[in-house]
């Protein structure tokens, strides 16, 4: 693509580089317009004699075509794309789900000349509702990009973005603590946890309170996991060590304790365990009492999609983990 200043009578068929206005400041022809005879006549009427135009070379791809092709290559079965206008295409989710972004591919794509892709933060919960459905916006900066550059971008596109649907899971909440405090603990923990679970398309089907005793916790965990897809454990005290009472009880119930501690505040005392079939047990810290955004909101959606979070994934939460 070349930018040239040409006489108005030679401008037809080329792309106008800048907006042109009349003496009152009203736009006559917009930048990016492929000039036709009617545009040329309108410009001549306001006294224009020369214009700056973009002249596309044979190997150039117009901005709208390039954006459309690239967006379509990125979109999955759970995404829809808008029409290319001004070199921009937006991508939207069609399902309730969790956005995944391949950061290295995004970084490589955005280094290509003339191509930009901005996404929502990784692991954002997106839903097909106004104001919550857009997952990314793609913008071709110049009026055209060479086919070879577009080919490089297209090679990076598959798998760069993904929306993993949130299925309807059966979730149980186990509250531990002194029996005298069970009523208060239930009032503190159940409403915000129920709201979180239901907002993500699942159901909180069972809520049980037991004494803070290894045998009681193990028996309740075993019983609740027999009927549900996920267990959330909360209580009067958070897990303080991987050999604490709750981890011991979960091991007795058949779970493998995966990790304790997260680089997130609020939420440092998070712990995770898994059953042999992959079903998760989330030991939520005391901040789960609050409806405010905390570590539970960072991990719960991902667990509900079936993603298994280990030390590497939790460690990565430290970037932006000061909430």
C-alpha positions as CSV (number, residue, x, y, z in Angstrom):
1,X,0.0,0.0,0.0
2,X,1.3,3.5,-0.9
3,X,0.0,6.9,0.2
4,X,0.1,9.4,-2.7
5,X,-1.2,12.9,-3.3
6,X,-3.0,12.8,-6.7
7,X,-5.1,15.3,-8.7
8,X,-8.8,14.8,-7.9
9,X,-9.5,13.6,-11.5
10,X,-7.1,10.6,-10.8
11,X,-8.5,9.7,-7.4
12,X,-11.4,7.5,-8.4
13,X,-11.1,3.9,-7.3
14,X,-8.6,4.7,-4.5
15,X,-9.1,5.0,-0.7
16,X,-9.3,8.5,0.8
17,X,-6.7,8.9,3.5
18,X,-8.2,11.8,5.5
19,X,-11.7,13.1,6.2
20,X,-12.6,16.1,4.1
21,X,-15.0,18.8,5.4
22,X,-16.6,21.8,3.8
23,X,-16.3,25.4,4.9
24,X,-18.9,24.9,7.7
25,X,-16.8,22.0,9.1
26,X,-19.3,19.3,8.0
27,X,-17.8,16.1,6.6
28,X,-18.1,15.7,2.9
29,X,-16.3,12.4,2.5
30,X,-15.0,10.1,5.2
31,X,-11.5,8.7,5.4
32,X,-11.2,5.1,4.1
33,X,-13.9,5.7,1.5
34,X,-13.2,4.1,-1.9
35,X,-13.8,7.1,-4.1
36,X,-16.5,6.8,-6.8
37,X,-17.5,9.4,-9.3
38,X,-20.2,10.8,-6.9
39,X,-17.5,11.3,-4.3
40,X,-15.2,13.0,-6.7
41,X,-18.1,15.3,-7.8
42,X,-18.8,16.2,-4.1
43,X,-15.2,17.0,-3.4
44,X,-15.0,19.2,-6.6
45,X,-18.0,21.1,-5.4
46,X,-16.2,22.2,-2.2
47,X,-13.2,23.3,-4.1
48,X,-10.9,20.3,-3.6
49,X,-8.4,19.8,-6.4
50,X,-5.9,17.3,-5.0
51,X,-6.3,14.5,-2.4
52,X,-4.2,12.0,-0.4
53,X,-5.2,8.5,-1.3
54,X,-4.1,5.0,-0.4
55,X,-3.1,3.0,-3.5
56,X,-3.3,-0.7,-2.9
57,X,-0.8,-3.0,-4.5
58,X,-1.9,-6.3,-6.0
59,X,-0.8,-8.3,-2.9
60,X,-2.6,-6.0,-0.5
61,X,-5.8,-7.1,1.4
62,X,-8.3,-4.4,2.2
63,X,-8.8,-3.7,6.0
64,X,-12.3,-5.1,6.2
65,X,-11.6,-8.3,4.3
66,X,-8.4,-8.8,6.3
67,X,-10.2,-8.3,9.6
68,X,-13.1,-10.5,8.6
69,X,-10.8,-13.4,7.5
70,X,-8.7,-13.2,10.6
71,X,-11.7,-13.0,13.0
72,X,-13.4,-15.9,11.3
73,X,-10.2,-17.9,11.7
74,X,-10.2,-17.1,15.5
75,X,-13.8,-17.7,16.2
76,X,-14.9,-21.1,17.7
77,X,-18.3,-22.7,17.8
78,X,-19.1,-20.6,20.8
79,X,-18.3,-17.2,19.2
80,X,-19.9,-14.9,16.7
81,X,-18.2,-12.1,14.7
82,X,-19.5,-8.7,13.6
83,X,-19.3,-7.3,10.1
84,X,-16.0,-5.7,9.3
85,X,-16.3,-1.9,9.3
86,X,-13.3,0.4,9.2
87,X,-11.0,-2.5,9.6
88,X,-12.6,-3.6,12.9
89,X,-14.4,-6.8,13.8
90,X,-15.7,-7.6,17.3
91,X,-15.9,-11.2,18.6
92,X,-18.8,-12.1,21.0
93,X,-19.6,-15.2,23.0
94,X,-22.8,-17.1,22.3
95,X,-22.7,-19.0,25.5
96,X,-22.2,-18.5,29.2
97,X,-18.5,-19.5,29.6
98,X,-15.0,-18.7,30.7
99,X,-12.7,-16.9,28.2
100,X,-9.3,-18.5,27.6
101,X,-6.5,-16.6,25.8
102,X,-3.2,-18.1,24.5
103,X,-1.0,-15.2,25.7
104,X,2.1,-16.1,23.7
105,X,0.1,-16.2,20.4
106,X,-1.6,-12.9,21.3
107,X,1.8,-11.4,21.9
108,X,3.1,-12.7,18.6
109,X,0.0,-11.5,16.7
110,X,0.2,-8.0,18.1
111,X,3.8,-7.7,16.9
112,X,2.8,-8.1,13.3
113,X,2.7,-4.8,11.5
114,X,-0.8,-3.3,11.1
115,X,-2.7,-5.9,13.1
116,X,-4.0,-5.5,16.7
117,X,-6.2,-7.7,18.9
118,X,-7.4,-6.6,22.3
119,X,-9.1,-9.2,24.5
120,X,-11.0,-9.3,27.8
121,X,-8.7,-10.5,30.7
122,X,-8.1,-14.3,30.6
123,X,-10.6,-16.3,32.5
124,X,-13.2,-13.6,32.4
125,X,-16.8,-15.0,32.7
126,X,-18.6,-14.0,29.6
127,X,-22.3,-14.4,28.8
128,X,-24.5,-13.7,25.7
129,X,-26.0,-10.6,27.2
130,X,-25.7,-6.9,26.4
131,X,-22.6,-5.5,27.9
132,X,-21.1,-8.9,28.8
133,X,-20.8,-10.8,25.5
134,X,-17.8,-9.1,23.8
135,X,-14.6,-11.1,24.2
136,X,-12.2,-9.3,21.8
137,X,-11.9,-6.6,19.2
138,X,-9.7,-6.9,16.2
139,X,-8.5,-3.8,14.3
140,X,-6.5,-3.6,11.1
141,X,-4.6,-0.3,11.5
142,X,-3.8,0.7,7.9
143,X,-6.3,0.6,5.1
144,X,-4.8,-2.7,3.9
145,X,-2.1,-5.2,4.9
146,X,0.0,-7.4,2.6
147,X,-1.2,-10.9,2.1
148,X,2.0,-12.3,3.5
149,X,1.4,-10.5,6.9
150,X,-2.2,-11.7,6.9
151,X,-1.0,-15.2,6.3
152,X,1.3,-15.0,9.4
153,X,-1.7,-13.8,11.4
154,X,-3.9,-16.5,10.1
155,X,-1.4,-19.2,11.2
156,X,-1.6,-17.8,14.8
157,X,-5.4,-17.6,14.9
158,X,-6.7,-21.1,15.5
159,X,-6.9,-21.7,19.3
160,X,-5.8,-18.2,20.2
161,X,-9.2,-17.5,21.8
162,X,-11.7,-20.0,23.3
163,X,-14.8,-19.7,25.3
164,X,-15.3,-22.8,27.5
165,X,-19.0,-23.3,28.3
166,X,-20.1,-23.4,31.9
167,X,-22.2,-26.5,32.3
168,X,-24.9,-26.9,35.0
169,X,-23.1,-28.6,37.8
170,X,-24.4,-29.9,41.1
171,X,-22.5,-28.2,43.9
172,X,-22.6,-29.0,47.7
173,X,-21.5,-26.6,50.5
174,X,-19.9,-28.1,53.6
175,X,-19.7,-25.8,56.7
176,X,-17.4,-26.8,59.5
177,X,-17.2,-25.3,63.0
178,X,-18.5,-25.4,66.5
179,X,-22.1,-26.6,66.5
180,X,-23.1,-23.4,68.5
181,X,-21.8,-21.4,65.5
182,X,-23.5,-23.4,62.7
183,X,-26.5,-21.0,62.4
184,X,-24.3,-17.9,62.2
185,X,-21.8,-19.6,59.8
186,X,-24.6,-20.7,57.5
187,X,-26.0,-17.1,57.4
188,X,-22.6,-15.8,56.5
189,X,-21.4,-18.3,53.9
190,X,-24.5,-19.7,52.2
191,X,-26.0,-16.6,50.5
192,X,-22.8,-15.3,48.8
193,X,-21.8,-18.9,47.8
194,X,-25.3,-19.7,46.4
195,X,-25.3,-16.4,44.4
196,X,-21.8,-17.2,43.0
197,X,-22.8,-20.8,42.0
198,X,-26.1,-19.8,40.4
199,X,-24.6,-16.8,38.6
200,X,-22.3,-19.4,36.9
201,X,-25.2,-21.5,35.7
202,X,-24.9,-24.3,38.4
203,X,-27.0,-25.2,41.4
204,X,-26.1,-25.3,45.1
205,X,-28.1,-28.4,45.9
206,X,-26.9,-29.3,49.4
207,X,-25.7,-27.3,52.4
208,X,-24.6,-29.2,55.5
209,X,-22.9,-28.1,58.7
210,X,-20.8,-30.5,60.8
211,X,-18.5,-30.2,63.8
212,X,-14.8,-29.3,63.2
213,X,-13.7,-32.9,63.7
214,X,-11.8,-35.1,61.2
215,X,-14.2,-38.0,61.2
216,X,-17.3,-35.8,60.9
217,X,-15.8,-33.8,58.0
218,X,-14.6,-36.9,56.2
219,X,-18.0,-38.6,56.5
220,X,-19.9,-35.5,55.3
221,X,-17.5,-35.0,52.4
222,X,-17.9,-38.6,51.3
223,X,-21.7,-38.3,51.5
224,X,-21.9,-35.0,49.7
225,X,-19.5,-36.0,46.9
226,X,-21.5,-39.2,46.2
227,X,-24.4,-37.0,45.0
228,X,-22.7,-33.9,43.6
229,X,-20.1,-32.8,41.0
230,X,-18.2,-30.4,43.3
231,X,-17.8,-29.7,47.0
232,X,-17.0,-26.4,48.6
233,X,-15.7,-26.4,52.2
234,X,-15.9,-23.3,54.4
235,X,-15.9,-22.8,58.1
236,X,-15.0,-21.2,61.3
237,X,-11.3,-21.4,60.5
238,X,-9.5,-21.6,57.1
239,X,-7.0,-24.3,56.2
240,X,-3.7,-23.3,57.7
241,X,-1.5,-26.1,56.5
242,X,-1.6,-29.1,54.1
243,X,-1.6,-31.4,57.1
244,X,-4.4,-29.5,58.9
245,X,-7.7,-31.1,59.9
246,X,-9.6,-30.4,56.7
247,X,-6.9,-31.8,54.3
248,X,-6.6,-34.9,56.5
249,X,-10.4,-35.4,56.4
250,X,-10.5,-35.0,52.6
251,X,-7.7,-37.6,52.2
252,X,-9.8,-39.9,54.4
253,X,-12.8,-39.3,52.1
254,X,-10.7,-40.4,49.1
255,X,-9.5,-37.1,47.7
256,X,-5.9,-36.1,46.8
257,X,-4.8,-32.8,48.4
258,X,-3.4,-30.7,45.6
259,X,-2.3,-27.4,47.1
260,X,-2.6,-24.9,49.9
261,X,-2.1,-21.1,49.5
262,X,-2.7,-18.7,46.7
263,X,-0.9,-15.4,45.7
264,X,-4.2,-13.6,45.9
265,X,-5.4,-11.1,48.5
266,X,-8.1,-11.5,49.6
267,X,-7.9,-15.2,49.5
268,X,-4.3,-16.4,50.4
269,X,-5.6,-19.4,52.4
270,X,-7.3,-21.1,49.4
271,X,-6.8,-24.9,49.2
272,X,-7.7,-27.5,46.5
273,X,-8.2,-31.2,46.4
274,X,-9.5,-33.6,43.8
275,X,-11.2,-37.0,43.7
276,X,-9.7,-39.7,41.5
277,X,-12.3,-39.0,38.8
278,X,-11.3,-35.3,38.7
279,X,-14.1,-33.8,40.7
280,X,-12.8,-30.8,42.7
281,X,-13.0,-29.9,46.3
282,X,-12.6,-26.1,46.9
283,X,-11.6,-25.1,50.4
284,X,-12.6,-21.5,50.5
285,X,-11.0,-19.0,52.9
286,X,-13.0,-16.7,55.1
287,X,-13.3,-14.0,52.3
288,X,-15.9,-16.3,50.7
289,X,-18.3,-14.7,53.2
290,X,-18.1,-11.5,51.2
291,X,-19.9,-11.0,47.8
292,X,-16.9,-8.8,46.8
293,X,-14.5,-10.1,44.2
294,X,-12.0,-12.5,45.8
295,X,-10.0,-15.7,45.1
296,X,-13.2,-17.8,44.9
297,X,-14.4,-15.8,41.9
298,X,-11.0,-16.4,40.2
299,X,-11.0,-20.1,40.5
300,X,-14.7,-21.3,40.8
301,X,-15.6,-20.6,37.2
302,X,-12.6,-22.5,35.9
303,X,-13.2,-25.5,38.2
304,X,-16.9,-25.6,37.0
305,X,-15.8,-25.9,33.4
306,X,-13.7,-29.0,34.3
307,X,-10.3,-27.3,34.3
308,X,-7.9,-28.9,36.8
309,X,-6.0,-26.2,38.6
310,X,-2.6,-27.1,40.0
311,X,0.3,-25.2,41.5
312,X,1.3,-23.7,38.2
313,X,-2.2,-22.3,37.5
314,X,-2.7,-20.9,41.0
315,X,0.8,-19.4,41.0
316,X,-0.1,-17.5,37.9
317,X,-2.9,-15.7,39.7
318,X,-0.2,-13.6,41.5
319,X,0.0,-11.3,38.4
320,X,-3.0,-9.1,39.2
321,X,-3.7,-11.0,42.4
322,X,-3.8,-8.0,44.7
323,X,-7.6,-7.4,44.4
